[in-house]
Amino acid sequence: MDKFVEKRNELLAQKVIKGLASRNMTGYYAKDKEEALKLALSLIPEGSSVSMGGGMSVHEIGLVDALKQGNYRFIDRDEAEDKRAAALAVYDADFFLASANAMTDDGVIVNIDGNANRVSAIAFGPKKVLFIVGINKIASDIDAAMKRARNVAAPTNVQRFPIQTPCKSTGACVNCKSPDTICCQFLITRFSRHDDRIHVILVNEDLGF
């Protein structure tokens, strides 16, 4: 990465971290995926129960594999026989892993969900929430963050699933009410009332959608 781009990204991340602090959330900056992985593991004590919703960025830094191979109790709803029981166990986990569909440069986190398991766990339940967020997710304000979530993240994410929505074929949000829509719930996290609950690792790489 060009050193000038890297410097700009670091300065942007520091602005976001300052904004997060003003919202009772804790931010960190990682120069690359490897540093992000080491930082994430340093924040999760061995023996912790850990869960997650859909989060490509969490996979991309290697965190899921590291947790499965390490001394952690990883709750994997995809591999569970009783998926509902696994989904409900998430709410009592020590850590919930997530990414963001977008973030503002003053620390507001925006997420869209289809089944609400991800956004509901971010809002309430798990003792701590750890976000892994690529620098590509940062937007200038709420409006820009919402546009990114709806017109970049959602139309890209929907390509992974065997469902049919207008954005899957057009590449842009049309504010649909399709039976398959993945844009059912919108969560804007602008403040945490609970000390030390929400942590955000900003990574100087393009991650996720």
Secondary structure, DSSP 4 states (H G I P E B T S, - for coil): --HHHHHHHHHHHHHHHHHHHHTT-EEEEESSHHHHHHHHHHHS-TT-EEEE-S-HHHHHTTHHHHHHHSSSEE--TTT-SSHHHHHHHGGG-SEEEE--SEEETTS-EEEEESSSHHHHHHHSSSSEEEEEEEGGGEESSHHHHHHHIIIIIHHHHGGGSS---HHHHHSS------TT-S-SEEEEE---SSTT-EEEEEESS----
